[in-house]
Amino acid sequence: MLSHSDINNQGHRPRYHWCSLLSVPAIAFLAFQNAQATSAFPLPGPHRALSASATGGSRPTHQNYKSTSNNGAFCPSYSGLNDGTQFHSHGRPSARSAVLLQLTQKDQQEFQRSLLEAKLANDIKHTNDKEEKQRNEVVAKQIDQEKEELQDAVKEVKEAVVEISQSGKNLGKAVVSNTTEVVKEAVVEVSQSAKNLGGAFIKKLPPIVTRWCTLLATSEIRTDFLRRRKHYASDWTDAFKKKRQVIPAVLFLYFACLAPAVSFGTISSEITNGSMGVVEFLLGSGIAGMLYSVLCGQPMAFVAPTGLTLAFISGLFRFCKLRDLPFFPVYAWVGIWTSGFMSLLGLSGSSKLIRFCTRFTDEVFNGMLSVNFLYEAFSSLRRNFVNADPMNLSMPFVALSMALGTFFGTMKVVKFEATRFFNSNVRKIVKNFGPVSMILLFTLVNLSPWAQKFQVPTLSVPDTFQLAGGRQFLIGLKDIPVNIRLLCAFPAILLTCLFFMDQNISVRLVNNPDNKMKKGAAYNIDMLALGIITGVLSILGLPWMCGATVQSMNHVRAMAETKLNEETKQMEITEVTETRLTGFIIHTMLASTVLLLPLIKNIPIPVVSGVFLFLGRKLMTGNTFFQRITDAFAEKARLPDKRPIHLLGRKKTNIYTFVQVLCLMGLFGFKQIPAITIFFPAMIGVLMSIRAFALPKFFTEEEFSALGDQTPQ
């Protein structure tokens, strides 16, 4: 079809007659209603008629259009053109008519296809909404039935209590009357009432407790349960259909999860004076990951130690030292309170509130995690230069080479699938096994006699499996007074807020529509599972875990099928194998690492830094925040048409991006102050407030939609 620019570039600008303008939309609409009406647009005929009649003729009237459809549907015909009727405007052909005549059969077919796709999408949405409504109705009926059963059980117990109370009164009267027979009858009556009450308690108390607990579960978590229950078996079996994908994903993600556990364990050992070290972090990561794989609603998400959790543990340890309190009992009670709060949040369906956390907040939080991984990697490499031995100044440069080699090598093998070399099977094998090969390659290089002389630092882990200080697994919960146990609820509220925001945002990023998940989300089940896990870890004195965005997103990409988009030249996800098995195996291996500590000590720290660089850089992929930063310095004409800068203009897009950059800098700076890090959830609330109250004063809802940041209703 001709564009307006093509028309305007012609020798003269046509004048549109009102009749011509009114007839155009009618012609287009009625023609597209029937696929058989393509014959009504003769391609060569009208052009010849139009060129032959460029100098004279009459304007088209309603009589020029007649029905030619065989099935009785009205559709316009250009028979008037073939009969000698021409479209004119003051002696010149109508440009809009010329545009219409350029419609080809392919254009019509594409339009019909788009209509069918839209109708199909609408039907699917209608079906999903209908199924969701039916599930909600079933849940509502179950809740009403359970309420009635609970009321009946409570009523029966009350009647038994009233009966024994009346029997007691009768016994008292009999004793006062001092009549032996009356006393005996009263005693028998009391005994029978007590027996009835005991039977009522034995029979009705478990159902009462059960019903009461189930009534705490709102319709939201019940809906989550019904949505995920039918997929639970396939969550385990689907992995066996993609063995070539699962094995390399498990191997690479094992190292991706091992690196943070060892790094944070080393830092924690210094902060807590050896109370929590590498062994505790490996065990905690493994146990939490296995339980989460079994209990959670979204198995593609991972839980792991994070910098925010470590900062909270550090602050709690310093507080206990200042108040002369035993650390582990206080730690256990804070965790138990947190477990209770999070379980209640999951049962009450509070995760629905996370919908108010829009893409604006997601992108800034995601960006902060990416920058944090890059920062930790570069900090580790910088320490090699700062603490270098004057007699061995080559070591920092060798370490830097290993880290950059691991990073660039891993990036290259992951992108190898998009190249034209070999066939698709070979490219997939290189992509899947490449990251693990890079880690093993540079580890073997460091073990070679040539590299040993540089003394590149390796992971610092114990030689044998032993908890810090030789303590027992179970924490003594009675080692602190009752009032301290109750006061532990206050720091638990802060920790609950931190876990609530971190966990929901991490799972929300996993459930992003761009990742093509098919089995549905279950935020409330995820929250309940994390609450149970937090309680278990607290009693065992192991470090707390929460949603790990970086590991989760890399898990999704490792289990994804991708294809090259010819327009953008980027790899896009087409399907993800959603499975619990990979997460369970990875964390089983992680927990078993405590038995392989002498081997783990051979992994160079620069290689771990290279993995951190890769994880941080990989998390930036797909984050439109970073994409808009690069677009700000790009030539507008060379950017794809779908970019926001074409819809909003450079100024508006850059203002939105600049606000996100300021928020990112504020988050990162806030996190670098250990004394106030426990209040980090408040900063997430500030981001949500900026998006909800400040930005709408400068951006319309249409502009937010163009940025992919629709306001939740």
C-alpha positions as CSV (number, residue, x, y, z in Angstrom):
1,M,0.0,0.0,0.0
2,L,1.1,3.6,-0.6
3,S,1.9,5.7,2.4
4,H,0.9,9.3,2.9
5,S,4.5,10.3,2.4
6,D,4.5,8.5,-1.0
7,I,1.3,10.4,-2.0
8,N,2.7,13.7,-0.9
9,N,5.8,13.2,-2.9
10,Q,3.9,13.0,-6.1
11,G,3.8,15.8,-8.6
12,H,0.7,17.4,-7.1
13,R,-1.3,17.1,-3.9
14,P,-4.8,15.7,-4.6
15,R,-7.9,17.4,-3.2
16,Y,-10.2,14.9,-1.4
17,H,-13.9,15.3,-2.1
18,W,-16.2,14.6,0.9
19,C,-18.0,11.9,-1.0
20,S,-14.8,10.1,-1.7
21,L,-13.7,10.4,2.0
22,L,-17.0,9.0,3.3
23,S,-17.0,6.1,0.9
24,V,-13.5,4.9,1.6
25,P,-14.0,3.4,5.1
26,A,-17.3,1.9,4.0
27,I,-15.6,0.2,1.1
28,A,-12.7,-1.1,3.2
29,F,-14.9,-2.4,6.0
30,L,-17.4,-4.2,3.9
31,A,-14.7,-5.7,1.7
32,F,-12.9,-7.2,4.6
33,Q,-16.0,-8.8,6.0
34,N,-16.0,-11.4,3.3
35,A,-12.9,-13.2,2.0
36,Q,-14.6,-14.0,-1.2
37,A,-14.9,-10.3,-2.0
38,T,-11.3,-10.2,-3.2
39,S,-12.7,-10.5,-6.7
40,A,-14.3,-7.1,-6.1
41,F,-10.8,-5.5,-6.2
42,P,-9.5,-6.4,-9.7
43,L,-5.8,-5.6,-9.7
44,P,-4.9,-4.7,-13.2
45,G,-8.3,-3.5,-14.4
46,P,-8.8,-0.6,-12.2
47,H,-5.3,0.7,-12.7
48,R,-5.9,0.6,-16.5
49,A,-9.3,2.3,-16.1
50,L,-7.9,4.9,-13.9
51,S,-5.0,5.7,-16.1
52,A,-7.2,5.8,-19.2
53,S,-9.7,8.2,-17.5
54,A,-7.3,10.6,-15.9
55,T,-8.7,13.5,-17.9
56,G,-12.4,13.2,-17.4
57,G,-15.4,11.4,-16.1
58,S,-18.0,11.6,-13.3
59,R,-17.6,11.1,-9.6
60,P,-18.7,7.8,-8.2
61,T,-22.2,7.6,-6.6
62,H,-24.0,5.0,-4.5
63,Q,-25.3,3.5,-7.7
64,N,-21.7,2.7,-8.8
65,Y,-21.5,0.1,-5.9
66,K,-23.5,-3.1,-6.1
67,S,-23.5,-6.5,-4.5
68,T,-21.4,-9.1,-6.3
69,S,-20.9,-11.6,-3.6
70,N,-22.2,-15.1,-4.4
71,N,-23.2,-15.8,-0.8
72,G,-25.5,-12.8,-0.6
73,A,-23.3,-10.6,1.6
74,F,-23.1,-7.1,0.5
75,C,-19.7,-6.0,-0.7
76,P,-18.6,-3.1,-2.9
77,S,-17.7,-3.6,-6.5
78,Y,-15.5,-1.5,-8.8
79,S,-17.7,-2.4,-11.8
80,G,-18.3,1.3,-12.2
81,L,-14.6,1.6,-13.0
82,N,-14.7,-1.2,-15.5
83,D,-17.8,0.4,-17.1
84,G,-16.0,3.6,-17.7
85,T,-16.8,5.4,-14.4
86,Q,-13.7,7.1,-13.1
87,F,-12.7,8.6,-9.7
88,H,-12.0,12.3,-10.2
89,S,-11.4,15.4,-8.2
90,H,-11.4,18.5,-10.3
91,G,-9.9,16.7,-13.2
92,R,-7.3,14.8,-11.2
93,P,-7.5,11.2,-9.9
94,S,-8.3,10.8,-6.2
95,A,-5.2,9.8,-4.3
96,R,-7.2,8.0,-1.6
97,S,-8.8,6.0,-4.4
98,A,-5.4,5.1,-5.7
99,V,-4.4,3.9,-2.3
100,L,-7.4,1.7,-2.1
101,L,-6.7,0.2,-5.5
102,Q,-3.3,-0.9,-4.2
103,L,-4.9,-3.4,-1.9
104,T,-3.8,-6.8,-2.8
105,Q,-5.2,-10.2,-1.9
106,K,-2.2,-10.7,0.4
107,D,-3.2,-7.6,2.4
108,Q,-6.7,-8.9,2.8
109,Q,-5.6,-12.3,3.9
110,E,-3.2,-10.8,6.4
111,F,-6.1,-8.7,7.8
112,Q,-8.4,-11.7,8.0
113,R,-5.7,-13.6,9.7
114,S,-5.1,-10.9,12.3
115,L,-8.9,-10.8,12.9
116,L,-8.9,-14.5,13.5
117,E,-5.9,-14.3,15.8
118,A,-7.6,-11.5,17.8
119,K,-10.8,-13.5,18.0
120,L,-8.9,-16.6,19.1
121,A,-7.1,-14.7,21.8
122,N,-10.3,-13.2,23.0
123,D,-12.0,-16.6,23.1
124,I,-9.0,-18.0,25.1
125,K,-9.2,-15.1,27.5
126,H,-13.0,-15.6,27.9
127,T,-12.5,-19.3,28.5
128,N,-9.8,-18.7,31.1
129,D,-11.9,-16.1,32.8
130,K,-14.8,-18.6,32.8
131,E,-12.7,-21.4,34.3
132,E,-11.3,-19.0,36.9
133,K,-14.9,-17.9,37.9
134,Q,-15.9,-21.6,38.2
135,R,-12.9,-22.3,40.4
136,N,-13.8,-19.4,42.6
137,E,-17.4,-20.6,42.9
138,V,-16.2,-24.1,43.9
139,V,-13.9,-22.6,46.5
140,A,-16.6,-20.4,47.9
141,K,-19.0,-23.4,48.2
142,Q,-16.2,-25.4,50.0
143,I,-15.6,-22.5,52.4
144,D,-19.4,-22.2,53.2
145,Q,-19.6,-26.0,53.8
146,E,-16.6,-26.0,56.1
147,K,-18.1,-23.1,58.0
148,E,-21.3,-25.0,58.6
149,E,-19.4,-28.1,59.7
150,L,-17.3,-26.0,62.0
151,Q,-20.4,-24.4,63.5
152,D,-22.0,-27.8,64.0
153,A,-18.9,-29.2,65.7
154,V,-18.6,-26.2,68.0
155,K,-22.3,-26.3,68.9
156,E,-22.0,-30.0,69.9
157,V,-19.0,-29.3,72.1
158,K,-20.9,-26.3,73.7
159,E,-23.9,-28.6,74.4
160,A,-21.6,-31.1,76.1
161,V,-20.0,-28.3,78.2
162,V,-23.5,-27.0,79.2
163,E,-24.5,-30.5,80.1
164,I,-21.6,-31.2,82.4
165,S,-22.0,-27.7,83.9
166,Q,-25.6,-28.5,84.8
167,S,-24.6,-31.9,86.2
168,G,-22.1,-30.1,88.4
169,K,-24.7,-27.8,89.7
170,N,-27.0,-30.8,90.4
171,L,-24.2,-32.5,92.3
172,G,-23.7,-29.4,94.4
173,K,-27.3,-29.3,95.3
174,A,-27.3,-33.0,96.2
175,V,-24.3,-32.5,98.5
176,V,-26.1,-29.6,100.2
177,S,-29.2,-31.7,100.7
178,N,-27.0,-34.5,102.2
179,T,-29.1,-37.2,100.6
180,T,-27.1,-40.2,99.8
181,E,-29.3,-41.4,96.9
182,V,-29.5,-38.0,95.4
183,V,-25.7,-37.6,95.6
184,K,-25.1,-40.9,93.9
185,E,-27.5,-40.0,91.1
186,A,-25.7,-36.7,90.7
187,V,-22.3,-38.3,90.6
188,V,-23.5,-40.8,87.9
189,E,-24.9,-37.8,85.9
190,V,-21.7,-35.9,86.2
191,S,-19.7,-39.0,85.2
192,Q,-21.9,-39.5,82.2
193,S,-21.7,-35.8,81.2
194,A,-17.9,-35.9,81.6
195,K,-17.8,-39.0,79.4
196,N,-20.0,-37.2,76.8
197,L,-17.8,-34.2,76.9
198,G,-14.6,-36.2,76.5
199,G,-16.1,-38.1,73.6
200,A,-17.1,-34.8,72.0
201,F,-13.6,-33.4,72.4
202,I,-12.0,-36.6,71.0
203,K,-14.4,-36.7,68.1
204,K,-14.9,-33.1,67.3
205,L,-11.7,-31.3,68.4
206,P,-9.5,-32.5,65.5
207,P,-12.2,-31.6,62.9
208,I,-12.6,-28.2,64.7
209,V,-8.9,-27.5,64.5
210,T,-8.7,-28.8,60.9
211,R,-11.7,-26.7,59.8
212,W,-10.4,-23.7,61.6
213,C,-7.0,-24.0,59.9
214,T,-8.6,-24.5,56.5
215,L,-10.9,-21.5,57.0
216,L,-7.7,-19.4,57.5
217,A,-6.9,-20.4,53.9
218,T,-8.6,-17.8,51.8
219,S,-10.1,-18.3,48.3
220,E,-6.8,-16.9,46.8
221,I,-4.6,-19.6,48.1
222,R,-7.2,-22.3,47.4
223,T,-7.4,-21.1,43.8
224,D,-3.6,-21.3,43.6
225,F,-3.8,-24.8,44.9
226,L,-6.4,-25.9,42.4
227,R,-4.5,-24.2,39.6
228,R,-1.2,-26.0,40.4
229,R,-2.5,-29.3,41.7
230,K,-3.1,-30.8,38.3
231,H,0.4,-29.9,37.2
232,Y,2.3,-31.3,40.2
233,A,3.0,-34.7,38.7
234,S,4.1,-33.3,35.4
235,D,6.4,-30.8,37.3
236,W,8.5,-33.8,38.1
237,T,8.2,-35.9,34.9
238,D,8.6,-33.2,32.3
239,A,12.3,-33.0,33.0
240,F,12.8,-36.6,31.7
241,K,11.6,-35.5,28.3
242,K,14.4,-33.0,28.0
243,K,17.5,-34.9,29.4
244,R,19.9,-33.1,27.1
245,Q,18.7,-29.8,28.4
246,V,18.4,-30.8,32.1
247,I,21.9,-32.2,32.6
248,P,23.9,-29.2,31.5
249,A,21.4,-26.9,33.2
250,V,21.9,-28.7,36.5
251,L,25.7,-28.6,36.2
252,F,25.9,-24.9,35.4
253,L,23.3,-23.8,38.0
254,Y,25.1,-25.9,40.6
255,F,28.1,-23.6,40.2
256,A,25.8,-20.5,39.9
257,C,24.3,-21.4,43.3
258,L,27.5,-22.5,44.8
259,A,29.3,-19.2,44.2
260,P,27.0,-17.0,46.2
261,A,26.7,-19.5,49.0
262,V,30.5,-19.7,49.4
263,S,30.9,-16.0,49.0
264,F,28.3,-15.0,51.5
265,G,29.4,-17.7,53.9
266,T,32.9,-16.4,53.9
267,I,31.7,-12.8,54.6
268,S,29.2,-14.0,57.2
269,S,32.0,-15.9,59.0
270,E,33.9,-12.7,59.4
271,I,30.9,-10.6,60.5
272,T,29.5,-13.1,63.0
273,N,32.9,-14.1,64.5
274,G,32.7,-17.6,63.0
275,S,29.1,-18.3,64.3
276,M,27.9,-18.8,60.7
277,G,30.3,-19.8,57.9
278,V,30.5,-21.6,54.6
279,V,29.3,-24.9,55.9
280,E,26.1,-23.4,57.3
281,F,25.4,-21.5,54.1
282,L,25.9,-24.6,52.0
283,L,23.6,-26.7,54.2
284,G,21.0,-23.9,54.4
285,S,21.0,-23.4,50.7
286,G,20.6,-27.1,50.0
287,I,17.9,-27.8,52.6
288,A,15.9,-24.7,51.7
289,G,16.1,-25.4,47.9
290,M,15.0,-29.0,48.3
291,L,12.0,-28.1,50.5
292,Y,11.1,-25.2,48.1
293,S,11.2,-27.5,45.1
294,V,8.7,-29.8,46.8
295,L,6.4,-27.3,48.5
296,C,6.4,-24.2,46.2
297,G,3.9,-23.1,43.6
298,Q,6.4,-21.9,41.0
299,P,9.3,-24.4,40.8
300,M,11.3,-22.3,38.3
301,A,12.0,-19.8,41.1
302,F,15.0,-20.4,43.5
303,V,15.6,-19.4,47.0
304,A,19.2,-18.5,48.1
305,P,21.2,-16.3,50.4
306,T,21.1,-12.6,49.4
307,G,23.0,-9.5,50.4
308,L,20.0,-8.1,52.1
309,T,19.5,-11.2,54.2
310,L,23.2,-11.2,55.2
311,A,22.9,-7.5,56.2
312,F,19.9,-8.3,58.4
313,I,21.8,-11.2,60.1
314,S,24.8,-8.9,60.6
315,G,22.6,-6.2,62.2
316,L,21.0,-8.7,64.5
317,F,24.4,-10.1,65.6
318,R,25.6,-6.7,66.5
319,F,22.5,-6.0,68.5
320,C,22.9,-9.2,70.5
321,K,26.5,-8.4,71.2
322,L,25.5,-4.9,72.5
323,R,22.7,-6.3,74.7
324,D,24.8,-9.3,75.8
325,L,22.2,-11.7,74.5
326,P,22.9,-15.2,73.1
327,F,22.8,-14.9,69.3
328,F,21.4,-18.2,68.2
329,P,18.3,-18.3,70.5
330,V,17.4,-14.7,69.5
331,Y,18.0,-15.6,65.8
332,A,15.8,-18.7,66.1
333,W,12.9,-16.8,67.7
334,V,13.1,-14.0,65.2
335,G,12.9,-16.7,62.5
336,I,10.0,-18.5,64.1
337,W,8.0,-15.2,64.4
338,T,8.8,-14.5,60.7
339,S,7.7,-18.0,59.7
340,G,4.4,-17.4,61.4
341,F,3.8,-14.0,59.9
342,M,4.7,-15.2,56.4
343,S,2.5,-18.3,56.7
344,L,-0.4,-16.0,57.7
345,L,0.3,-13.8,54.7
346,G,0.3,-16.7,52.4
347,L,-2.9,-18.2,53.8
348,S,-4.6,-14.8,53.7
349,G,-3.9,-14.3,50.0
350,S,-1.9,-11.1,50.6
351,S,0.3,-11.7,47.6
352,K,-2.4,-10.2,45.5
353,L,-1.2,-6.8,46.7
354,I,2.0,-7.3,44.7
355,R,0.1,-6.3,41.6
356,F,0.5,-2.7,42.7
357,C,4.3,-3.2,42.2
358,T,4.4,-2.3,38.5
359,R,7.0,-2.8,35.9
360,F,8.7,0.5,37.0
361,T,9.6,-1.1,40.3
362,D,10.4,-4.5,38.9
363,E,12.9,-3.0,36.4
364,V,14.7,-0.9,39.1
365,F,14.8,-3.8,41.6
366,N,16.1,-6.1,38.8
367,G,18.7,-3.5,37.8
368,M,19.9,-3.2,41.4
369,L,20.5,-6.9,41.6
370,S,22.4,-6.9,38.3
371,V,24.5,-4.0,39.4
372,N,25.1,-5.6,42.8
373,F,26.5,-8.8,41.2
374,L,28.8,-6.8,39.0
375,Y,29.9,-4.7,41.9
376,E,30.7,-7.8,44.0
377,A,32.7,-9.3,41.2
378,F,34.8,-6.1,40.6
379,S,35.3,-5.7,44.3
380,S,36.8,-9.1,44.5
381,L,39.1,-8.4,41.6
382,R,40.1,-5.1,43.1
383,R,41.1,-6.7,46.4
384,N,43.7,-8.8,44.5
385,F,45.4,-5.6,43.4
386,V,45.1,-3.8,46.8
387,N,46.4,-6.8,48.8
388,A,48.9,-8.0,46.3
389,D,52.2,-9.3,47.5
390,P,55.1,-7.0,46.3
391,M,57.0,-10.1,45.4
392,N,54.2,-11.5,43.3
393,L,52.7,-8.5,41.4
394,S,51.7,-10.8,38.4
395,M,49.0,-12.5,40.4
396,P,46.3,-9.7,40.2
397,F,46.7,-9.6,36.4
398,V,46.5,-13.4,36.1
399,A,43.4,-13.4,38.3
400,L,41.8,-10.6,36.2
401,S,42.6,-12.6,33.0
402,M,40.9,-15.7,34.5
403,A,37.8,-13.7,35.5
404,L,37.4,-12.0,32.2
405,G,38.2,-15.3,30.4
406,T,35.4,-17.0,32.3
407,F,33.0,-14.2,31.6
408,F,33.6,-13.7,27.9
409,G,34.0,-17.4,27.3
410,T,30.6,-18.1,29.0
411,M,28.9,-15.3,27.1
412,K,30.3,-16.6,23.8
413,V,29.2,-20.2,24.3
414,V,25.7,-19.2,25.4
415,K,25.3,-17.0,22.3
416,F,26.7,-19.8,20.1
417,E,23.1,-21.1,19.5
418,A,22.4,-17.9,17.4
419,T,25.3,-18.5,15.1
420,R,25.2,-20.2,11.7
421,F,27.9,-22.8,12.5
422,F,27.2,-26.5,12.4
423,N,23.6,-27.8,12.9
424,S,21.1,-26.9,15.6
425,N,21.9,-30.0,17.7
426,V,25.6,-29.1,17.9
427,R,24.8,-25.5,18.7
428,K,22.4,-26.5,21.6
429,I,25.1,-28.8,23.1
430,V,27.7,-26.1,23.0
431,K,25.2,-23.6,24.6
432,N,24.1,-26.1,27.3
433,F,27.5,-27.5,28.3
434,G,29.6,-24.5,27.5
435,P,29.3,-22.6,30.8
436,V,30.3,-25.6,32.9
437,S,33.2,-26.3,30.5
438,M,34.5,-22.7,31.1
439,I,34.5,-23.2,34.8
440,L,36.3,-26.5,34.7
441,L,38.7,-25.3,32.0
442,F,40.0,-22.3,34.1
443,T,40.1,-24.5,37.2
444,L,42.3,-27.0,35.5
445,V,44.5,-24.2,34.1
446,N,45.0,-22.9,37.7
447,L,46.0,-26.4,38.8
448,S,48.7,-26.7,36.1
449,P,52.3,-26.3,37.3
450,W,52.7,-23.2,35.1
451,A,49.9,-21.3,36.9
452,Q,50.7,-22.6,40.5
453,K,53.6,-20.2,40.8
454,F,51.2,-17.2,40.6
455,Q,49.3,-18.4,43.7
456,V,45.9,-17.3,42.5
457,P,43.5,-17.4,45.5
458,T,41.0,-20.2,45.7
459,L,37.8,-20.7,47.7
460,S,38.3,-20.6,51.4
461,V,36.3,-23.5,52.9
462,P,36.9,-25.8,55.9
463,D,38.7,-29.1,55.4
464,T,36.0,-31.2,57.2
465,F,32.3,-31.0,57.8
466,Q,31.6,-29.3,61.1
467,L,29.2,-26.6,62.3
468,A,30.8,-23.4,63.5
469,G,32.0,-23.8,67.1
470,G,31.1,-27.5,67.2
471,R,27.5,-26.6,68.2
472,Q,24.5,-28.9,67.9
473,F,22.0,-28.7,65.1
474,L,19.0,-27.8,67.2
475,I,18.9,-24.4,68.9
476,G,18.0,-24.1,72.6
477,L,14.8,-22.1,72.4
478,K,14.4,-21.8,76.2
479,D,17.8,-20.1,76.6
480,I,16.3,-16.6,76.7
481,P,13.5,-15.2,78.9
482,V,9.9,-15.2,77.7
483,N,9.8,-11.4,77.4
484,I,12.8,-11.5,75.0
485,R,11.0,-14.2,72.9
486,L,8.0,-11.9,72.6
487,L,10.1,-8.9,71.7
488,C,11.7,-10.8,68.9
489,A,8.4,-10.2,67.0
490,F,9.4,-6.6,66.3
491,P,12.6,-7.4,64.2
492,A,10.6,-10.3,62.7
493,I,8.1,-7.7,61.2
494,L,11.0,-6.0,59.4
495,L,12.3,-9.3,58.1
496,T,8.8,-10.4,57.0
497,C,8.5,-7.2,55.0
498,L,11.9,-7.8,53.4
499,F,11.0,-11.4,52.5
500,F,7.5,-10.4,51.2
501,M,8.9,-7.9,48.8
502,D,11.9,-9.8,47.7
503,Q,10.1,-13.1,47.2
504,N,7.1,-11.7,45.4
505,I,9.2,-9.5,43.1
506,S,11.5,-12.4,42.2
507,V,8.6,-14.8,41.4
508,R,6.8,-12.0,39.6
509,L,9.8,-11.7,37.2
510,V,9.8,-15.4,36.6
511,N,6.1,-15.3,35.8
512,N,6.6,-12.5,33.3
513,P,4.6,-13.2,30.1
514,D,7.8,-12.8,28.1
515,N,9.0,-16.1,29.7
516,K,6.1,-18.1,28.1
517,M,5.1,-19.9,31.3
518,K,2.0,-22.1,30.8
519,K,1.2,-23.7,34.2
520,G,0.1,-20.6,36.0
521,A,1.4,-18.6,39.0
522,A,0.8,-19.4,42.7
523,Y,2.2,-16.5,44.7
524,N,0.4,-17.4,47.9
525,I,1.7,-21.0,47.9
526,D,5.2,-19.7,47.3
527,M,4.9,-17.4,50.3
528,L,3.5,-20.2,52.6
529,A,6.4,-22.5,51.4
530,L,9.0,-19.9,52.3
531,G,7.3,-19.4,55.7
532,I,7.7,-23.1,56.5
533,I,11.3,-23.1,55.2
534,T,12.2,-20.1,57.4
535,G,10.9,-21.9,60.5
536,V,12.9,-25.0,59.8
537,L,16.1,-23.0,59.1
538,S,15.6,-20.9,62.2
539,I,15.3,-24.0,64.5
540,L,18.4,-25.5,63.0
541,G,20.4,-22.2,63.3
542,L,21.0,-22.1,59.5
543,P,21.0,-18.8,57.5
544,W,17.7,-17.6,56.1
545,M,16.9,-17.8,52.4
546,C,14.6,-15.8,50.2
547,G,13.8,-15.3,46.5
548,A,16.9,-15.2,44.4
549,T,16.2,-13.3,41.2
550,V,19.5,-13.9,39.5
551,Q,19.5,-17.6,40.0
552,S,15.8,-17.9,39.2
553,M,16.0,-16.0,35.9
554,N,19.1,-18.1,34.8
555,H,17.1,-21.2,35.7
556,V,14.3,-20.1,33.4
557,R,16.7,-19.3,30.6
558,A,18.6,-22.6,31.0
559,M,15.4,-24.6,30.6
560,A,14.0,-22.4,27.8
561,E,13.7,-23.2,24.1
562,T,14.7,-20.2,22.0
563,K,14.7,-19.1,18.4
564,L,16.2,-16.2,16.5
565,N,13.9,-13.3,15.7
566,E,14.8,-12.3,12.2
567,E,13.7,-8.7,12.7
568,T,15.4,-7.9,16.0
569,K,18.3,-10.4,15.5
570,Q,17.7,-11.4,19.2
571,M,17.0,-14.9,20.7
572,E,13.5,-15.1,22.0
573,I,12.0,-17.7,24.3
574,T,9.4,-20.0,22.7
575,E,8.9,-22.5,25.5
576,V,10.1,-23.3,29.0
577,T,10.2,-26.7,30.6
578,E,8.7,-26.0,34.0
579,T,10.0,-28.7,36.3
580,R,10.8,-29.2,40.0
581,L,13.4,-31.9,39.4
582,T,16.2,-29.5,38.3
583,G,15.9,-27.4,41.4
584,F,15.7,-30.4,43.7
585,I,18.8,-32.1,42.2
586,I,20.8,-28.8,42.1
587,H,20.2,-28.2,45.8
588,T,20.7,-31.8,46.8
589,M,24.2,-31.5,45.2
590,L,24.6,-28.2,47.0
591,A,23.9,-29.8,50.4
592,S,26.2,-32.7,49.5
593,T,29.0,-30.3,48.8
594,V,29.9,-30.3,52.5
595,L,31.2,-33.8,51.8
596,L,33.4,-32.5,48.9
597,L,35.0,-29.5,50.6
598,P,38.6,-30.5,49.7
599,L,37.7,-30.5,46.0
600,I,35.8,-27.2,46.2
601,K,38.9,-25.6,47.6
602,N,40.5,-25.9,44.1
603,I,38.1,-23.5,42.4
604,P,39.8,-20.1,41.9
605,I,38.1,-17.1,43.3
606,P,38.6,-15.2,40.0
607,V,36.6,-17.9,38.2
608,V,33.8,-17.3,40.8
609,S,34.0,-13.6,40.0
610,G,33.7,-14.4,36.3
611,V,30.5,-16.3,37.1
612,F,29.2,-13.3,39.0
613,L,29.9,-11.1,36.1
614,F,28.0,-13.4,33.7
615,L,25.0,-13.7,36.1
616,G,24.8,-10.0,36.5
617,R,25.1,-9.3,32.8
618,K,22.7,-12.0,31.9
619,L,20.1,-10.6,34.2
620,M,20.2,-7.3,32.3
621,T,19.0,-9.2,29.2
622,G,15.4,-8.4,28.6
623,N,15.3,-5.5,31.1
624,T,13.9,-2.6,29.0
625,F,15.2,-0.2,31.6
626,F,18.8,-0.9,30.4
627,Q,17.6,-1.0,26.8
628,R,16.1,2.5,27.1
629,I,19.4,3.8,28.6
630,T,21.3,2.7,25.4
631,D,18.4,4.0,23.2
632,A,19.0,7.4,24.7
633,F,22.3,7.6,22.9
634,A,21.2,5.9,19.7
635,E,20.0,7.4,16.4
636,K,16.3,7.2,16.5
637,A,15.9,6.2,12.8
638,R,18.0,3.1,13.4
639,L,15.9,1.8,16.3
640,P,13.1,-0.8,15.9
641,D,9.6,0.7,15.4
642,K,8.3,-0.8,18.6
643,R,10.7,1.0,20.9
644,P,9.0,3.6,23.2
645,I,11.2,6.4,21.9
646,H,9.2,6.3,18.6
647,L,5.8,6.5,20.4
648,L,6.7,9.0,23.1
649,G,9.6,10.9,21.6
650,R,13.1,11.1,23.0
651,K,12.3,13.7,25.7
652,K,9.5,11.8,27.5
653,T,11.3,8.5,27.2
654,N,14.5,9.9,28.7
655,I,12.7,11.6,31.6
656,Y,11.1,8.3,32.6
657,T,14.4,6.5,32.2
658,F,16.3,9.2,34.2
659,V,13.8,8.8,37.1
660,Q,14.6,5.1,37.1
661,V,18.3,5.8,37.1
662,L,18.0,8.0,40.1
663,C,15.9,5.4,41.9
664,L,18.5,2.7,41.1
665,M,21.3,4.9,42.5
666,G,19.3,5.5,45.7
667,L,18.6,1.8,46.2
668,F,22.2,0.9,45.7
669,G,23.5,3.6,48.0
670,F,20.9,2.7,50.7
671,K,22.1,-1.0,50.5
672,Q,25.7,0.0,51.0
673,I,25.0,1.4,54.5
674,P,24.9,-1.7,56.8
675,A,23.3,0.2,59.7
676,I,20.0,0.9,57.9
677,T,19.9,-2.0,55.4
678,I,17.2,-3.8,57.5
679,F,14.8,-1.0,56.4
680,F,15.4,-1.8,52.8
681,P,11.7,-2.9,52.2
682,A,10.7,0.7,53.0
683,M,12.7,1.8,49.9
684,I,10.7,-0.6,47.7
685,G,7.6,1.1,49.1
686,V,9.1,4.5,48.1
687,L,9.5,3.2,44.5
688,M,5.9,2.1,44.4
689,S,4.8,5.5,45.8
690,I,6.8,7.4,43.2
691,R,5.2,5.3,40.4
692,A,1.7,5.6,41.9
693,F,1.6,9.3,42.9
694,A,4.5,11.2,41.3
695,L,4.8,9.9,37.8
696,P,1.1,10.1,36.8
697,K,1.4,13.9,37.1
698,F,3.8,13.9,34.1
699,F,2.7,10.8,32.1
700,T,-0.7,9.8,30.8
701,E,-2.0,6.2,31.0
702,E,-1.5,5.9,27.2
703,E,2.2,6.8,27.7
704,F,2.6,4.3,30.6
705,S,1.1,1.7,28.3
706,A,3.6,2.5,25.6
707,L,6.4,2.0,28.2
708,G,4.8,-1.3,29.2
709,D,4.0,0.0,32.6
710,Q,0.3,-0.1,32.8
711,T,-1.4,1.1,36.0
712,P,-3.0,-1.8,37.9
713,Q,-6.8,-1.5,38.3
